[in-house]
Amino acid sequence: MKDNDYKLITDFLKGAISIIKALYTVLSQAFKPRVTLLYPEIKPEIPEKFRGRLELDYQKCIGCGTCTKLCPALNVLTVKDTENDGKKLVNIDISRCIFCGNCADNCPKGALNMTKQYELATNNKKDLILKYDD
């Protein structure tokens, strides 16, 4: 036999052994009870300090802009003037938020809060922009 034939045989045996190892791994785990949750049906328990979707209480907001200065992500929070009374209010683009919580922790009036809502998937990006008008 030539060296090329030995190489083919050893490569074939290595491949067969790796397939047997893979099958063993799959079959040894297939009949064990599941460890993961059945997510859509069973919701996980959310911890108290969870940082989910931002929520702004427009009654408390004074439009100081502290949140916009402390936010590490760009254009998440923008201060706008209202047309009626000239009061400044904050608009939030949740699609850009990194959920760090700096804005909520440092808001002087406590107008910004991090909720426990984490299911934010949507087909329309405009659904993730919170404005005073809404």
N, CA, C and O atoms as a GROMACS GRO file, in nm:
protein
  536
    1MET      N    1   0.083  -0.118   0.000
    1MET     CA    2   0.000   0.000   0.000
    1MET      C    3   0.088   0.124   0.000
    1MET      O    4   0.200   0.125   0.051
    2LYS      N    5   0.034   0.225  -0.058
    2LYS     CA    6   0.107   0.350  -0.066
    2LYS      C    7   0.073   0.438   0.055
    2LYS      O    8  -0.023   0.413   0.127
    3ASP      N    9   0.154   0.541   0.074
    3ASP     CA   10   0.129   0.635   0.183
    3ASP      C   11  -0.005   0.705   0.166
    3ASP      O   12  -0.072   0.736   0.264
    4ASN      N   13  -0.044   0.730   0.043
    4ASN     CA   14  -0.171   0.795   0.014
    4ASN      C   15  -0.288   0.709   0.061
    4ASN      O   16  -0.388   0.762   0.110
    5ASP      N   17  -0.277   0.576   0.046
    5ASP     CA   18  -0.383   0.486   0.090
    5ASP      C   19  -0.395   0.486   0.242
    5ASP      O   20  -0.506   0.485   0.296
    6TYR      N   21  -0.283   0.489   0.312
    6TYR     CA   22  -0.286   0.496   0.458
    6TYR      C   23  -0.353   0.625   0.506
    6TYR      O   24  -0.429   0.625   0.603
    7LYS      N   25  -0.322   0.732   0.437
    7LYS     CA   26  -0.382   0.861   0.475
    7LYS      C   27  -0.533   0.857   0.454
    7LYS      O   28  -0.608   0.906   0.539
    8LEU      N   29  -0.579   0.799   0.346
    8LEU     CA   30  -0.723   0.788   0.321
    8LEU      C   31  -0.791   0.703   0.428
    8LEU      O   32  -0.899   0.738   0.476
    9ILE      N   33  -0.730   0.594   0.464
    9ILE     CA   34  -0.789   0.505   0.565
    9ILE      C   35  -0.792   0.573   0.702
    9ILE      O   36  -0.893   0.564   0.773
   10THR      N   37  -0.684   0.642   0.739
   10THR     CA   38  -0.682   0.710   0.870
   10THR      C   39  -0.781   0.826   0.873
   10THR      O   40  -0.846   0.849   0.975
   11ASP      N   41  -0.793   0.898   0.763
   11ASP     CA   42  -0.892   1.006   0.756
   11ASP      C   43  -1.034   0.951   0.768
   11ASP      O   44  -1.118   1.010   0.834
   12PHE      N   45  -1.060   0.839   0.703
   12PHE     CA   46  -1.191   0.776   0.710
   12PHE      C   47  -1.222   0.731   0.854
   12PHE      O   48  -1.332   0.753   0.904
   13LEU      N   49  -1.124   0.670   0.919
   13LEU     CA   50  -1.144   0.624   1.057
   13LEU      C   51  -1.165   0.742   1.153
   13LEU      O   52  -1.249   0.734   1.243
   14LYS      N   53  -1.090   0.849   1.135
   14LYS     CA   54  -1.108   0.967   1.219
   14LYS      C   55  -1.249   1.025   1.201
   14LYS      O   56  -1.313   1.064   1.298
   15GLY      N   57  -1.296   1.031   1.077
   15GLY     CA   58  -1.432   1.080   1.050
   15GLY      C   59  -1.538   0.992   1.112
   15GLY      O   60  -1.635   1.041   1.169
   16ALA      N   61  -1.520   0.860   1.100
   16ALA     CA   62  -1.616   0.765   1.158
   16ALA      C   63  -1.619   0.778   1.310
   16ALA      O   64  -1.727   0.773   1.370
   17ILE      N   65  -1.504   0.793   1.372
   17ILE     CA   66  -1.498   0.807   1.518
   17ILE      C   67  -1.566   0.936   1.562
   17ILE      O   68  -1.637   0.937   1.663
   18SER      N   69  -1.547   1.046   1.488
   18SER     CA   70  -1.611   1.172   1.526
   18SER      C   71  -1.763   1.163   1.511
   18SER      O   72  -1.836   1.222   1.591
   19ILE      N   73  -1.811   1.090   1.411
   19ILE     CA   74  -1.955   1.071   1.394
   19ILE      C   75  -2.011   0.988   1.510
   19ILE      O   76  -2.119   1.018   1.561
   20ILE      N   77  -1.940   0.885   1.550
   20ILE     CA   78  -1.985   0.800   1.663
   20ILE      C   79  -1.988   0.882   1.792
   20ILE      O   80  -2.081   0.869   1.872
   21LYS      N   81  -1.887   0.967   1.814
   21LYS     CA   82  -1.885   1.052   1.933
   21LYS      C   83  -2.003   1.149   1.932
   21LYS      O   84  -2.066   1.171   2.036
   22ALA      N   85  -2.032   1.205   1.817
   22ALA     CA   86  -2.144   1.299   1.807
   22ALA      C   87  -2.276   1.228   1.835
   22ALA      O   88  -2.361   1.281   1.907
   23LEU      N   89  -2.295   1.111   1.779
   23LEU     CA   90  -2.418   1.034   1.804
   23LEU      C   91  -2.430   0.997   1.951
   23LEU      O   92  -2.540   1.002   2.007
   24TYR      N   93  -2.319   0.960   2.013
   24TYR     CA   94  -2.321   0.927   2.155
   24TYR      C   95  -2.365   1.048   2.238
   24TYR      O   96  -2.446   1.034   2.329
   25THR      N   97  -2.311   1.166   2.206
   25THR     CA   98  -2.346   1.287   2.279
   25THR      C   99  -2.495   1.318   2.264
   25THR      O  100  -2.562   1.351   2.363
   26VAL      N  101  -2.545   1.309   2.144
   26VAL     CA  102  -2.686   1.339   2.119
   26VAL      C  103  -2.776   1.239   2.192
   26VAL      O  104  -2.871   1.278   2.260
   27LEU      N  105  -2.747   1.112   2.177
   27LEU     CA  106  -2.832   1.010   2.238
   27LEU      C  107  -2.824   1.009   2.390
   27LEU      O  108  -2.922   0.978   2.458
   28SER      N  109  -2.707   1.043   2.445
   28SER     CA  110  -2.696   1.046   2.592
   28SER      C  111  -2.774   1.163   2.652
   28SER      O  112  -2.816   1.155   2.768
   29GLN      N  113  -2.795   1.271   2.577
   29GLN     CA  114  -2.869   1.387   2.627
   29GLN      C  115  -3.016   1.388   2.587
   29GLN      O  116  -3.095   1.462   2.646
   30ALA      N  117  -3.052   1.308   2.490
   30ALA     CA  118  -3.186   1.314   2.434
   30ALA      C  119  -3.295   1.273   2.533
   30ALA      O  120  -3.407   1.324   2.524
   31PHE      N  121  -3.266   1.184   2.624
   31PHE     CA  122  -3.370   1.131   2.711
   31PHE      C  123  -3.363   1.187   2.853
   31PHE      O  124  -3.436   1.140   2.941
   32LYS      N  125  -3.279   1.286   2.876
   32LYS     CA  126  -3.273   1.352   3.006
   32LYS      C  127  -3.381   1.459   3.013
   32LYS      O  128  -3.424   1.510   2.909
   33PRO      N  129  -3.427   1.495   3.135
   33PRO     CA  130  -3.528   1.601   3.144
   33PRO      C  131  -3.470   1.736   3.101
   33PRO      O  132  -3.350   1.760   3.114
   34ARG      N  133  -3.556   1.822   3.050
   34ARG     CA  134  -3.512   1.952   3.000
   34ARG      C  135  -3.476   2.045   3.115
   34ARG      O  136  -3.534   2.039   3.223
   35VAL      N  137  -3.378   2.129   3.089
   35VAL     CA  138  -3.333   2.224   3.188
   35VAL      C  139  -3.389   2.363   3.158
   35VAL      O  140  -3.412   2.441   3.251
   36THR      N  141  -3.413   2.394   3.033
   36THR     CA  142  -3.459   2.526   2.994
   36THR      C  143  -3.608   2.542   3.017
   36THR      O  144  -3.681   2.444   3.029
   37LEU      N  145  -3.653   2.669   3.024
   37LEU     CA  146  -3.795   2.699   3.038
   37LEU      C  147  -3.864   2.693   2.904
   37LEU      O  148  -3.801   2.713   2.800
   38LEU      N  149  -3.990   2.666   2.905
   38LEU     CA  150  -4.071   2.675   2.784
   38LEU      C  151  -4.115   2.821   2.773
   38LEU      O  152  -4.226   2.856   2.815
   39TYR      N  153  -4.030   2.904   2.715
   39TYR     CA  154  -4.041   3.050   2.727
   39TYR      C  155  -4.177   3.112   2.695
   39TYR      O  156  -4.232   3.178   2.783
   40PRO      N  157  -4.233   3.095   2.582
   40PRO     CA  158  -4.356   3.173   2.560
   40PRO      C  159  -4.468   3.136   2.658
   40PRO      O  160  -4.547   3.222   2.696
   41GLU      N  161  -4.474   3.010   2.697
   41GLU     CA  162  -4.580   2.968   2.787
   41GLU      C  163  -4.547   3.001   2.932
   41GLU      O  164  -4.634   3.044   3.008
   42ILE      N  165  -4.423   2.982   2.971
   42ILE     CA  166  -4.380   3.008   3.108
   42ILE      C  167  -4.284   3.125   3.107
   42ILE      O  168  -4.172   3.115   3.056
   43LYS      N  169  -4.327   3.238   3.164
   43LYS     CA  170  -4.244   3.359   3.168
   43LYS      C  171  -4.144   3.348   3.284
   43LYS      O  172  -4.179   3.297   3.390
   44PRO      N  173  -4.021   3.395   3.264
   44PRO     CA  174  -3.923   3.391   3.372
   44PRO      C  175  -3.956   3.494   3.481
   44PRO      O  176  -4.024   3.593   3.454
   45GLU      N  177  -3.909   3.470   3.601
   45GLU     CA  178  -3.929   3.565   3.710
   45GLU      C  179  -3.826   3.677   3.694
   45GLU      O  180  -3.706   3.651   3.685
   46ILE      N  181  -3.875   3.799   3.690
   46ILE     CA  182  -3.789   3.915   3.666
   46ILE      C  183  -3.737   3.968   3.801
   46ILE      O  184  -3.817   3.990   3.892
   47PRO      N  185  -3.606   3.988   3.816
   47PRO     CA  186  -3.553   4.041   3.941
   47PRO      C  187  -3.594   4.187   3.965
   47PRO      O  188  -3.634   4.257   3.872
   48GLU      N  189  -3.584   4.231   4.088
   48GLU     CA  190  -3.630   4.365   4.128
   48GLU      C  191  -3.554   4.476   4.057
   48GLU      O  192  -3.616   4.574   4.015
   49LYS      N  193  -3.424   4.464   4.041
   49LYS     CA  194  -3.342   4.571   3.981
   49LYS      C  195  -3.325   4.554   3.830
   49LYS      O  196  -3.229   4.606   3.773
   50PHE      N  197  -3.416   4.482   3.765
   50PHE     CA  198  -3.407   4.458   3.620
   50PHE      C  199  -3.420   4.591   3.546
   50PHE      O  200  -3.502   4.675   3.583
   51ARG      N  201  -3.340   4.608   3.441
   51ARG     CA  202  -3.344   4.730   3.361
   51ARG      C  203  -3.407   4.699   3.226
   51ARG      O  204  -3.340   4.656   3.133
   52GLY      N  205  -3.536   4.721   3.218
   52GLY     CA  206  -3.610   4.697   3.094
   52GLY      C  207  -3.642   4.827   3.023
   52GLY      O  208  -3.562   4.921   3.025
   53ARG      N  209  -3.757   4.832   2.961
   53ARG     CA  210  -3.802   4.946   2.881
   53ARG      C  211  -3.808   5.073   2.966
   53ARG      O  212  -3.853   5.070   3.081
   54LEU      N  213  -3.765   5.184   2.909
   54LEU     CA  214  -3.772   5.313   2.978
   54LEU      C  215  -3.915   5.363   2.982
   54LEU      O  216  -3.993   5.341   2.889
   55GLU      N  217  -3.949   5.429   3.090
   55GLU     CA  218  -4.082   5.487   3.107
   55GLU      C  219  -4.062   5.629   3.161
   55GLU      O  220  -3.984   5.650   3.254
   56LEU      N  221  -4.132   5.725   3.103
   56LEU     CA  222  -4.118   5.865   3.144
   56LEU      C  223  -4.251   5.916   3.195
   56LEU      O  224  -4.352   5.907   3.125
   57ASP      N  225  -4.251   5.970   3.315
   57ASP     CA  226  -4.369   6.035   3.371
   57ASP      C  227  -4.363   6.182   3.331
   57ASP      O  228  -4.286   6.260   3.388
   58TYR      N  229  -4.444   6.220   3.232
   58TYR     CA  230  -4.438   6.355   3.178
   58TYR      C  231  -4.487   6.459   3.278
   58TYR      O  232  -4.457   6.577   3.262
   59GLN      N  233  -4.560   6.419   3.380
   59GLN     CA  234  -4.605   6.512   3.483
   59GLN      C  235  -4.488   6.556   3.571
   59GLN      O  236  -4.484   6.669   3.618
   60LYS      N  237  -4.394   6.466   3.593
   60LYS     CA  238  -4.278   6.496   3.678
   60LYS      C  239  -4.163   6.559   3.601
   60LYS      O  240  -4.081   6.630   3.660
   61CYS      N  241  -4.154   6.535   3.472
   61CYS     CA  242  -4.040   6.580   3.392
   61CYS      C  243  -4.036   6.733   3.385
   61CYS      O  244  -4.136   6.797   3.353
   62ILE      N  245  -3.919   6.790   3.415
   62ILE     CA  246  -3.902   6.935   3.409
   62ILE      C  247  -3.820   6.978   3.287
   62ILE      O  248  -3.800   7.098   3.265
   63GLY      N  249  -3.773   6.881   3.209
   63GLY     CA  250  -3.698   6.912   3.088
   63GLY      C  251  -3.560   6.969   3.113
   63GLY      O  252  -3.512   7.050   3.035
   64CYS      N  253  -3.496   6.928   3.221
   64CYS     CA  254  -3.364   6.982   3.256
   64CYS      C  255  -3.253   6.932   3.164
   64CYS      O  256  -3.152   7.000   3.147
   65GLY      N  257  -3.271   6.815   3.104
   65GLY     CA  258  -3.172   6.762   3.010
   65GLY      C  259  -3.060   6.684   3.076
   65GLY      O  260  -2.965   6.647   3.008
   66THR      N  261  -3.069   6.658   3.205
   66THR     CA  262  -2.966   6.580   3.273
   66THR      C  263  -2.955   6.441   3.211
   66THR      O  264  -2.845   6.389   3.194
   67CYS      N  265  -3.068   6.382   3.180
   67CYS     CA  266  -3.068   6.246   3.122
   67CYS      C  267  -2.997   6.242   2.988
   67CYS      O  268  -2.928   6.145   2.957
   68THR      N  269  -3.013   6.346   2.907
   68THR     CA  270  -2.949   6.348   2.775
   68THR      C  271  -2.798   6.361   2.787
   68THR      O  272  -2.724   6.310   2.703
   69LYS      N  273  -2.752   6.430   2.890
   69LYS     CA  274  -2.608   6.449   2.909
   69LYS      C  275  -2.540   6.323   2.962
   69LYS      O  276  -2.424   6.296   2.931
   70LEU      N  277  -2.613   6.245   3.041
   70LEU     CA  278  -2.555   6.126   3.103
   70LEU      C  279  -2.566   6.000   3.019
   70LEU      O  280  -2.501   5.900   3.048
   71CYS      N  281  -2.647   6.003   2.916
   71CYS     CA  282  -2.671   5.884   2.834
   71CYS      C  283  -2.549   5.854   2.746
   71CYS      O  284  -2.508   5.940   2.669
   72PRO      N  285  -2.491   5.733   2.757
   72PRO     CA  286  -2.375   5.700   2.674
   72PRO      C  287  -2.411   5.670   2.529
   72PRO      O  288  -2.324   5.676   2.442
   73ALA      N  289  -2.536   5.637   2.500
   73ALA     CA  290  -2.579   5.610   2.363
   73ALA      C  291  -2.625   5.742   2.300
   73ALA      O  292  -2.679   5.829   2.369
   74LEU      N  293  -2.605   5.756   2.170
   74LEU     CA  294  -2.640   5.880   2.102
   74LEU      C  295  -2.786   5.883   2.063
   74LEU      O  296  -2.841   5.783   2.017
   75ASN      N  297  -2.848   5.997   2.081
   75ASN     CA  298  -2.984   6.026   2.036
   75ASN      C  299  -3.091   5.935   2.093
   75ASN      O  300  -3.192   5.910   2.026
   76VAL      N  301  -3.072   5.884   2.212
   76VAL     CA  302  -3.178   5.808   2.277
   76VAL      C  303  -3.278   5.905   2.338
   76VAL      O  304  -3.398   5.891   2.318
   77LEU      N  305  -3.228   6.002   2.410
   77LEU     CA  306  -3.311   6.102   2.476
   77LEU      C  307  -3.287   6.237   2.411
   77LEU      O  308  -3.173   6.281   2.398
   78THR      N  309  -3.395   6.303   2.371
   78THR     CA  310  -3.384   6.436   2.313
   78THR      C  311  -3.484   6.528   2.383
   78THR      O  312  -3.598   6.489   2.406
   79VAL      N  313  -3.441   6.648   2.415
   79VAL     CA  314  -3.527   6.747   2.481
   79VAL      C  315  -3.593   6.832   2.374
   79VAL      O  316  -3.526   6.887   2.287
   80LYS      N  317  -3.725   6.842   2.381
   80LYS     CA  318  -3.803   6.921   2.285
   80LYS      C  319  -3.889   7.022   2.360
   80LYS      O  320  -3.930   6.997   2.474
   81ASP      N  321  -3.915   7.135   2.297
   81ASP     CA  322  -4.008   7.233   2.354
   81ASP      C  323  -4.150   7.194   2.317
   81ASP      O  324  -4.176   7.155   2.203
   82THR      N  325  -4.242   7.204   2.414
   82THR     CA  326  -4.383   7.179   2.382
   82THR      C  327  -4.442   7.306   2.325
   82THR      O  328  -4.398   7.416   2.357
   83GLU      N  329  -4.541   7.289   2.241
   83GLU     CA  330  -4.600   7.404   2.173
   83GLU      C  331  -4.694   7.482   2.265
   83GLU      O  332  -4.708   7.603   2.251
   84ASN      N  333  -4.759   7.414   2.358
   84ASN     CA  334  -4.862   7.479   2.439
   84ASN      C  335  -4.806   7.576   2.543
   84ASN      O  336  -4.835   7.695   2.540
   85ASP      N  337  -4.725   7.524   2.634
   85ASP     CA  338  -4.683   7.606   2.747
   85ASP      C  339  -4.533   7.638   2.748
   85ASP      O  340  -4.484   7.697   2.844
   86GLY      N  341  -4.460   7.600   2.644
   86GLY     CA  342  -4.318   7.628   2.638
   86GLY      C  343  -4.233   7.539   2.728
   86GLY      O  344  -4.113   7.561   2.742
   87LYS      N  345  -4.294   7.441   2.788
   87LYS     CA  346  -4.222   7.350   2.877
   87LYS      C  347  -4.137   7.256   2.793
   87LYS      O  348  -4.178   7.215   2.684
   88LYS      N  349  -4.020   7.222   2.842
   88LYS     CA  350  -3.932   7.129   2.772
   88LYS      C  351  -3.959   6.988   2.821
   88LYS      O  352  -3.966   6.964   2.941
   89LEU      N  353  -3.973   6.895   2.728
   89LEU     CA  354  -3.997   6.755   2.762
   89LEU      C  355  -3.903   6.666   2.684
   89LEU      O  356  -3.845   6.708   2.584
   90VAL      N  357  -3.890   6.544   2.729
   90VAL     CA  358  -3.795   6.450   2.670
   90VAL      C  359  -3.868   6.349   2.583
   90VAL      O  360  -3.970   6.293   2.622
   91ASN      N  361  -3.814   6.326   2.464
   91ASN     CA  362  -3.860   6.217   2.378
   91ASN      C  363  -3.758   6.104   2.388
   91ASN      O  364  -3.638   6.128   2.402
   92ILE      N  365  -3.807   5.980   2.380
   92ILE     CA  366  -3.721   5.863   2.400
   92ILE      C  367  -3.727   5.774   2.278
   92ILE      O  368  -3.835   5.738   2.232
   93ASP      N  369  -3.609   5.738   2.225
   93ASP     CA  370  -3.600   5.640   2.117
   93ASP      C  371  -3.544   5.511   2.177
   93ASP      O  372  -3.423   5.496   2.191
   94ILE      N  373  -3.633   5.419   2.211
   94ILE     CA  374  -3.593   5.296   2.280
   94ILE      C  375  -3.509   5.206   2.190
   94ILE      O  376  -3.432   5.123   2.240
   95SER      N  377  -3.522   5.220   2.059
   95SER     CA  378  -3.445   5.134   1.968
   95SER      C  379  -3.295   5.161   1.979
   95SER      O  380  -3.215   5.076   1.940
   96ARG      N  381  -3.255   5.276   2.030
   96ARG     CA  382  -3.114   5.310   2.045
   96ARG      C  383  -3.062   5.288   2.188
   96ARG      O  384  -2.942   5.296   2.212
   97CYS      N  385  -3.152   5.262   2.280
   97CYS     CA  386  -3.117   5.252   2.422
   97CYS      C  387  -3.033   5.127   2.450
   97CYS      O  388  -3.059   5.021   2.392
   98ILE      N  389  -2.933   5.140   2.537
   98ILE     CA  390  -2.852   5.025   2.578
   98ILE      C  391  -2.891   4.976   2.718
   98ILE      O  392  -2.827   4.887   2.772
   99PHE      N  393  -2.995   5.035   2.775
   99PHE     CA  394  -3.054   4.993   2.902
   99PHE      C  395  -2.952   4.995   3.017
   99PHE      O  396  -2.948   4.902   3.098
  100CYS      N  397  -2.872   5.099   3.022
  100CYS     CA  398  -2.772   5.111   3.129
  100CYS      C  399  -2.834   5.166   3.258
  100CYS      O  400  -2.785   5.136   3.367
  101GLY      N  401  -2.939   5.246   3.246
  101GLY     CA  402  -3.007   5.299   3.364
  101GLY      C  403  -2.950   5.430   3.416
  101GLY      O  404  -2.997   5.479   3.519
  102ASN      N  405  -2.850   5.488   3.350
  102ASN     CA  406  -2.793   5.615   3.396
  102ASN      C  407  -2.896   5.726   3.401
  102ASN      O  408  -2.898   5.804   3.496
  103CYS      N  409  -2.981   5.734   3.302
  103CYS     CA  410  -3.081   5.841   3.297
  103CYS      C  411  -3.180   5.828   3.413
  103CYS      O  412  -3.212   5.928   3.478
  104ALA      N  413  -3.228   5.708   3.439
  104ALA     CA  414  -3.326   5.687   3.546
  104ALA      C  415  -3.264   5.708   3.684
  104ALA      O  416  -3.328   5.763   3.773
  105ASP      N  417  -3.139   5.665   3.702
  105ASP     CA  418  -3.073   5.679   3.831
  105ASP      C  419  -3.043   5.824   3.866
  105ASP      O  420  -3.040   5.860   3.984
  106ASN      N  421  -3.022   5.908   3.765
  106ASN     CA  422  -2.978   6.046   3.790
  106ASN      C  423  -3.084   6.151   3.761
  106ASN      O  424  -3.053   6.270   3.766
  107CYS      N  425  -3.205   6.112   3.731
  107CYS     CA  426  -3.312   6.208   3.706
  107CYS      C  427  -3.347   6.279   3.838
  107CYS      O  428  -3.383   6.212   3.935
  108PRO      N  429  -3.336   6.413   3.843
  108PRO     CA  430  -3.357   6.483   3.970
  108PRO      C  431  -3.501   6.473   4.023
  108PRO      O  432  -3.522   6.481   4.144
  109LYS      N  433  -3.598   6.457   3.937
  109LYS     CA  434  -3.738   6.449   3.980
  109LYS      C  435  -3.792   6.306   3.980
  109LYS      O  436  -3.907   6.284   4.017
  110GLY      N  437  -3.710   6.209   3.938
  110GLY     CA  438  -3.756   6.070   3.934
  110GLY      C  439  -3.859   6.044   3.825
  110GLY      O  440  -3.943   5.956   3.839
  111ALA      N  441  -3.851   6.121   3.717
  111ALA     CA  442  -3.948   6.106   3.609
  111ALA      C  443  -3.919   5.985   3.520
  111ALA      O  444  -4.011   5.929   3.461
  112LEU      N  445  -3.794   5.945   3.511
  112LEU     CA  446  -3.757   5.830   3.429
  112LEU      C  447  -3.744   5.705   3.515
  112LEU      O  448  -3.684   5.709   3.623
  113ASN      N  449  -3.801   5.596   3.468
  113ASN     CA  450  -3.794   5.468   3.539
  113ASN      C  451  -3.764   5.357   3.440
  113ASN      O  452  -3.803   5.363   3.323
  114MET      N  453  -3.695   5.256   3.489
  114MET     CA  454  -3.671   5.135   3.410
  114MET      C  455  -3.777   5.033   3.450
  114MET      O  456  -3.786   4.995   3.567
  115THR      N  457  -3.858   4.990   3.355
  115THR     CA  458  -3.964   4.894   3.385
  115THR      C  459  -3.910   4.752   3.373
  115THR      O  460  -3.794   4.731   3.339
  116LYS      N  461  -3.995   4.656   3.400
  116LYS     CA  462  -3.957   4.516   3.387
  116LYS      C  463  -3.997   4.459   3.251
  116LYS      O  464  -3.988   4.338   3.229
  117GLN      N  465  -4.040   4.544   3.161
  117GLN     CA  466  -4.082   4.499   3.029
  117GLN      C  467  -3.960   4.475   2.941
  117GLN      O  468  -3.878   4.565   2.921
  118TYR      N  469  -3.948   4.354   2.888
  118TYR     CA  470  -3.832   4.319   2.807
  118TYR      C  471  -3.870   4.270   2.667
  118TYR      O  472  -3.782   4.256   2.581
  119GLU      N  473  -3.994   4.246   2.643
  119GLU     CA  474  -4.038   4.200   2.510
  119GLU      C  475  -4.068   4.323   2.425
  119GLU      O  476  -4.181   4.373   2.423
  120LEU      N  477  -3.967   4.371   2.355
  120LEU     CA  478  -3.979   4.495   2.280
  120LEU      C  479  -3.979   4.475   2.129
  120LEU      O  480  -3.973   4.573   2.054
  121ALA      N  481  -3.985   4.352   2.083
  121ALA     CA  482  -3.978   4.326   1.939
  121ALA      C  483  -4.101   4.383   1.869
  121ALA      O  484  -4.214   4.370   1.917
  122THR      N  485  -4.077   4.445   1.755
  122THR     CA  486  -4.184   4.504   1.676
  122THR      C  487  -4.142   4.508   1.529
  122THR      O  488  -4.023   4.504   1.498
  123ASN      N  489  -4.239   4.516   1.443
  123ASN     CA  490  -4.210   4.528   1.299
  123ASN      C  491  -4.194   4.674   1.257
  123ASN      O  492  -4.142   4.702   1.149
  124ASN      N  493  -4.238   4.765   1.342
  124ASN     CA  494  -4.235   4.906   1.309
  124ASN      C  495  -4.146   4.980   1.409
  124ASN      O  496  -4.176   4.982   1.528
  125LYS      N  497  -4.039   5.039   1.362
  125LYS     CA  498  -3.945   5.108   1.450
  125LYS      C  499  -4.009   5.229   1.518
  125LYS      O  500  -3.965   5.270   1.626
  126LYS      N  501  -4.112   5.285   1.458
  126LYS     CA  502  -4.178   5.401   1.517
  126LYS      C  503  -4.250   5.365   1.647
  126LYS      O  504  -4.280   5.454   1.728
  127ASP      N  505  -4.279   5.238   1.668
  127ASP     CA  506  -4.341   5.195   1.793
  127ASP      C  507  -4.245   5.208   1.911
  127ASP      O  508  -4.289   5.208   2.026
  128LEU      N  509  -4.116   5.218   1.884
  128LEU     CA  510  -4.015   5.228   1.989
  128LEU      C  511  -3.975   5.371   2.021
  128LEU      O  512  -3.882   5.393   2.098
  129ILE      N  513  -4.045   5.468   1.963
  129ILE     CA  514  -4.017   5.607   1.990
  129ILE      C  515  -4.131   5.663   2.076
  129ILE      O  516  -4.246   5.666   2.032
  130LEU      N  517  -4.098   5.706   2.197
  130LEU     CA  518  -4.198   5.760   2.289
  130LEU      C  519  -4.193   5.912   2.282
  130LEU      O  520  -4.089   5.973   2.309
  131LYS      N  521  -4.306   5.973   2.246
  131LYS     CA  522  -4.314   6.120   2.237
  131LYS      C  523  -4.422   6.169   2.332
  131LYS      O  524  -4.512   6.094   2.371
  132TYR      N  525  -4.411   6.295   2.367
  132TYR     CA  526  -4.507   6.356   2.457
  132TYR      C  527  -4.647   6.354   2.395
  132TYR      O  528  -4.746   6.339   2.467
  133ASP      N  529  -4.655   6.369   2.265
  133ASP     CA  530  -4.784   6.372   2.196
  133ASP      C  531  -4.860   6.242   2.212
  133ASP      O  532  -4.983   6.242   2.215
  134ASP      N  533  -4.785   6.130   2.224
  134ASP     CA  534  -4.850   5.999   2.235
  134ASP      C  535  -4.909   5.982   2.373
  134ASP      O  536  -4.969   5.878   2.402
   0.00000   0.00000   0.00000
